[in-house]
Each structure stands twice: as C-alpha cells, then as structure tokens.
C-alpha cells in the first residue's frame, strides 16, 4: 500500500509538471508558426489548469 502511494506521488511530482510544460511549449510553437488559434488556446488553458505559472515576485535588495 505504501509503494502504491509513493508511486502516485512520484507521478504527480514529476510527470504532471512535465506534461504541463510540454503542452505550454507546444502551444507557444503553434502560435509562433500559425498565429493564435483555438487549439493553442486550449493547450495553454489546459497547462494552466494542470499547473499554473508561479507569480513572479519583485525583490528589493
């Protein structure tokens, strides 16, 4: 039972972020070649649904 949970955690920790990054990159390459389309918008929305981009914080040193 513990092995199953560790395996599920590994999938969520590694495979899901990689899939989101791949979908986002594919969307950007489609938009650069053909312009914005419904497919590229759906890929971007799907990637944001899986793993939203982290907000960038401005640092004041």
TORDRENDO-106631 format. One line per field, with one value per residue (C-alpha): x, y, z; chain. Coordinates in steps of 0.001 Angstrom, whole numbers, plus 500000, padded with zeros to 6 digits. Each point is the difference from the previous one (the first is absolute). Layout:
u <- c(X, ...)
v <- c(Y, ...)
w <- c(Z, ...)
c <- c(A, ...)
This chain:
u <- c(500000, 502826, 501695, 496814, 499810, 503664, 499446, 496990, 501982, 502845, 497613, 498456, 503369, 501779, 497722, 497260, 502311, 501847, 496717, 498952, 503324, 499774, 496475, 501032, 503028, 497924, 497446, 502705, 501535, 496595, 499299, 503383, 499439, 496312, 498850, 497465, 497442, 497476, 502384, 502816, 497587, 498718, 503541, 500899, 496835, 500612, 503567, 498820, 497337, 502548, 502691, 499651, 503079, 501371, 499634, 503266, 500900, 502034, 502853, 501338, 503502)
v <- c(500000, 502373, 499216, 500888, 503372, 500717, 499139, 502312, 502780, 499516, 500299, 503159, 501516, 499264, 499041, 502591, 503050, 498604, 499527, 503573, 501377, 497954, 501218, 503609, 499663, 498362, 502796, 502652, 498311, 499688, 503692, 501034, 498053, 500526, 502731, 499666, 497247, 498062, 497056, 502126, 501714, 496640, 498725, 503092, 499757, 496313, 500640, 502763, 497707, 497264, 502275, 503785, 502116, 501372, 503722, 501821, 502018, 503138, 500029, 503153, 499589)
w <- c(500000, 500769, 496677, 498159, 501757, 499310, 496348, 499798, 501650, 497532, 497062, 501412, 500875, 496717, 497121, 500459, 500006, 496981, 498149, 500817, 498810, 496810, 499278, 500618, 497714, 497262, 500275, 499649, 496979, 498311, 500607, 498656, 496759, 499306, 502362, 502787, 499507, 501995, 500367, 501390, 502407, 501224, 500518, 502016, 502099, 500615, 501091, 502343, 501409, 500709, 501349, 500001, 499527, 503226, 500473, 499772, 503046, 499698, 502462, 501521, 501338)
c <- c(A, A, A, A, A, A, A, A, A, A, A, A, A, A, A, A, A, A, A, A, A, A, A, A, A, A, A, A, A, A, A, A, A, A, A, A, A, A, A, A, A, A, A, A, A, A, A, A, A, A, A, A, A, A, A, A, A, A, A, A, A)
